[in-house]
Every structure is written in structure tokens, then in C-alpha cells.
Amino acid sequence: MAKLITGGTGYIGAELAHILAARGEEVVLFDVAIAEYRIEDIKNKVKVVRGDVGNISEVANVVKDNKITEIYHMGALLTLASESDPWASFRVNVVGTCNVLEAARLFDVEKMMFTSSMGTYGLGMSDVVDDLTIQRPTNLYGCGKLYCEGLGRWYRNKFGIDFRSIRYPSTCGPNVRAPGHWVPAMIQDAIMGKAHECVYASPGDPGAPVIYVTDAARAADMI
């Protein structure tokens, strides 16, 4: 009855791991690059497996070997990384998601939660987004996430996998200074009284919704 988090030592994945571990769940964290500092306080409560979602054998093995019943699929390359290396983005974000869905199908996983993105919207988006808003992404990250939403819907209809997803906005929280991930650094510099130059936006650009990392993890647990 174990739960698997791909990207399990990532920003949201590690926060989710804390929620599940505190509840006494059996948790397996699957990640290609292990950020041990994020799980230092729960390292004796979780199992960590190094692996790549782009490798179907590694995904199948971690699901089969640990008798996984639920998956939180959070492993992905974000927007800037996807634009810098679109081929790697396709392998991780699209093929990787397909691999996770296939492993879920083959080993009778009951539920799968998928981290989608507001990036699935783009052209023609109005001020209000609802369930009827057309999704026309303008970057590769959004294109991949939109395709995988449809893929998950198909796996649900074809094979009965309980597939659920959240379209996250930008995420903020402490100690994240990744290229293109401008919100946390801007807020942290303001708190510390430092000047901050945002190189990813210009005056007059529209505002962007933001969610705090612990709330993003709580949302994944709730859904």
C-alpha cells in the first residue's frame, strides 16, 4: 500500500513527502537528482530510489518492487529548461508521463495524480479562466503538459486508471533560485532588504498567479 512520488525530492514533491510521512503513510521518493537537504528530517520515514522517468524499466521496477497503489507524478523539466533543451523536455515530460501511466496500468495502480500547469493556456486567454477556456499553450512545457492531460484522460477511459491533475500556477517558497523561477528570489530579496532585478519580465507585463509551496503540496494530497 505504498505511495510513489516522482520528482520526490523536488520542490513540491518533498513538501508532499512531509505531509504523507507525518500521517504514517508508506512513501517512496523517485528522483533523478536526490536533493537530500529537503528530506533530511524525514529520511528515516521514506524510501528514496534514484531513477529517471524517461526510462520505462526504472519506472516499472520502482512501481512493481514497492507494490505502489497510488502515484503523485511530479517529475518534470520546467519552462526555461524545456525551452533550452526541447528534446530533453519531450523525453522527461511527455515520454516520462507515458511511462508512469504504463507502469500504473501494468501493475494495477489505483490512482495517479498529475502535476499540470497554467502553461496549458496561452493564446486568446481572457481575464477569467474556467472549464470551457480553450487551452492553446505557447511554450513547449505547456504543450507537453496539455498532451499529458489528454493522455491521462485516455488511460482513464481505456483502462480505468483514476487519473487526476492540478494546473499549478507559479510556485514560491524559500531557498529556490533556479533559472526562470523568478518569484521566490524576488520575495526573498525583498524580505532581506536587497535590491532585485527581474530579468524575466518587463514593466506593463500582466500579473501572474502564485501559490505557496506548502499549499501546492496540500492541494496534491487533497486531490
C-alpha positions in Angstrom: 0.0 0.0 0.0 2.9 2.4 -0.8 2.6 5.8 -2.4 5.1 6.9 -5.0 6.2 10.5 -5.7 8.1 11.0 -8.9 10.3 14.1 -8.5 10.1 13.2 -4.9 12.9 15.3 -3.6 11.9 18.3 -5.7 10.3 21.5 -4.6 6.7 20.3 -4.2 7.5 16.6 -4.0 9.5 17.0 -0.8 6.7 19.1 0.8 4.2 16.4 -0.1 6.5 13.7 1.3 6.5 15.5 4.7 2.6 15.5 4.7 2.4 11.8 3.9 5.1 10.8 6.3 3.6 12.7 9.1 0.4 10.7 8.5 2.3 7.5 8.7 2.0 6.6 5.0 4.5 4.3 3.3 6.2 6.7 0.9 8.7 6.1 -1.9 10.5 9.0 -3.5 11.8 8.6 -7.1 14.1 11.2 -8.5 16.9 11.5 -10.9 18.8 14.0 -8.7 18.4 13.5 -5.0 18.1 16.7 -3.0 18.8 15.2 0.4 18.6 18.5 2.3 14.9 18.8 1.5 14.1 15.4 3.2 16.8 15.4 5.9 14.3 15.4 8.8 12.2 12.5 7.3 14.9 10.4 5.7 14.2 7.5 8.1 10.5 7.6 7.3 10.7 7.4 3.5 12.4 5.3 0.9 14.4 7.0 -1.8 15.1 5.5 -5.2 17.3 7.1 -7.8 15.8 6.9 -11.2 14.7 8.6 -14.4 11.1 8.8 -15.5 12.3 8.7 -19.1 13.5 5.1 -18.6 10.5 2.8 -18.7 12.4 -0.1 -17.0 13.3 2.1 -14.0 9.8 3.4 -13.6 8.3 -0.1 -13.9 10.8 -1.5 -11.4 10.1 1.1 -8.7 6.3 0.6 -9.1 6.5 -3.2 -9.1 9.1 -3.7 -6.4 7.4 -1.4 -3.9 3.8 -2.6 -4.6 2.7 1.0 -5.3 -1.0 1.7 -5.2 -1.0 5.5 -5.7 1.3 7.8 -7.7 1.9 11.5 -7.5 3.7 12.3 -10.8 5.7 15.5 -10.2 8.9 14.7 -12.1 9.4 17.2 -14.9 11.6 19.8 -16.6 10.2 23.3 -16.1 9.6 26.1 -18.6 13.1 27.6 -19.1 14.8 24.2 -19.1 12.3 22.9 -21.6 13.0 25.9 -23.9 16.7 25.4 -23.6 16.6 21.7 -24.3 13.3 20.8 -26.0 14.4 17.2 -26.8 15.1 16.5 -23.1 11.8 18.1 -22.2 9.9 15.8 -24.5 11.7 12.8 -23.1 11.1 13.7 -19.5 7.7 15.5 -19.6 5.9 13.5 -22.3 7.6 10.1 -22.6 8.1 10.1 -18.9 4.5 10.6 -18.2 3.6 7.9 -20.6 6.0 5.6 -18.8 4.4 6.3 -15.5 0.9 5.7 -16.9 2.0 2.4 -18.5 3.5 1.3 -15.2 0.3 2.2 -13.5 -1.7 0.2 -16.0 0.6 -2.9 -15.9 0.8 -3.1 -12.1 -2.7 -2.1 -11.1 -2.1 1.3 -9.5 -5.3 2.6 -8.2 -4.8 6.4 -8.5 -2.5 8.8 -10.3 -2.2 12.5 -9.6 -0.5 14.5 -12.3 1.0 18.0 -11.9 -0.1 20.0 -14.9 0.3 23.8 -15.3 -1.3 27.1 -16.1 1.1 26.9 -19.1 -1.5 24.8 -20.9 -3.3 28.1 -21.5 -1.9 30.8 -23.8 -3.3 32.3 -27.0 -6.7 34.1 -26.6 -6.9 33.7 -22.8 -9.2 36.2 -21.1 -9.0 37.5 -17.6 -11.3 34.7 -16.3 -10.3 31.1 -16.9 -13.0 28.4 -16.5 -13.5 24.8 -17.6 -14.5 26.0 -21.1 -11.5 28.1 -21.7 -9.6 26.9 -24.8 -6.1 25.6 -24.0 -3.6 26.9 -26.6 -0.2 26.9 -25.0 2.7 29.0 -26.4 5.7 27.2 -24.9 6.9 23.6 -25.0 6.4 23.0 -21.3 2.7 23.9 -21.7 2.4 21.8 -24.9 3.7 18.7 -23.1 1.5 19.2 -20.1 -1.6 19.6 -22.2 -0.8 16.5 -24.2 -0.3 14.5 -21.0 -3.7 15.7 -19.6 -5.3 14.2 -22.7 -3.2 11.1 -22.4 -4.3 10.6 -18.8 -7.9 11.1 -19.8 -7.5 8.4 -22.4 -5.9 6.0 -19.9 -8.8 6.6 -17.6 -11.4 5.9 -20.3 -9.5 2.9 -21.8 -8.0 1.2 -18.7 -9.9 2.7 -15.7 -7.0 4.4 -14.1 -8.2 7.0 -11.6 -6.3 10.0 -13.2 -6.5 13.4 -11.6 -4.5 16.6 -12.2 -3.9 20.1 -10.9 -2.9 23.1 -13.2 -0.5 24.8 -10.9 0.4 28.5 -11.2 3.9 29.7 -10.4 5.1 28.3 -7.1 7.0 30.2 -4.4 8.8 29.3 -1.2 12.2 29.6 0.5 15.6 28.8 -0.9 14.8 28.4 -4.6 16.9 30.3 -7.1 16.5 28.3 -10.3 16.8 30.0 -13.7 13.4 31.3 -14.8 11.9 30.7 -11.4 11.8 34.3 -10.5 9.1 34.6 -7.9 10.9 33.1 -4.8 14.1 35.1 -5.4 12.1 38.3 -5.7 10.2 37.8 -2.5 13.3 36.5 -0.6 15.4 39.5 -1.6 12.6 41.9 -0.6 12.4 40.3 2.9 16.2 40.6 3.2 16.1 44.3 2.1 18.1 43.6 -1.0 17.6 45.2 -4.4 16.2 42.7 -7.0 16.4 42.8 -10.8 13.9 40.6 -12.6 15.2 39.7 -16.0 12.2 37.6 -16.9 9.6 40.3 -17.2 9.1 43.9 -18.3 7.1 46.8 -16.9 3.5 46.5 -18.1 3.5 42.7 -18.3 0.3 41.2 -16.9 0.4 39.8 -13.4 0.8 36.1 -12.7 -0.9 33.9 -10.1 1.3 32.4 -7.4 0.8 29.6 -4.9 3.0 28.9 -1.8 4.8 25.5 -2.0 3.2 24.0 1.1 -0.3 24.9 -0.3 0.7 23.3 -3.6 1.7 20.1 -1.8 -1.5 20.2 0.3 -3.6 20.5 -2.9 -1.9 17.4 -4.3 -2.7 15.5 -1.2 -6.3 16.7 -1.2 -7.0 15.7 -4.8 
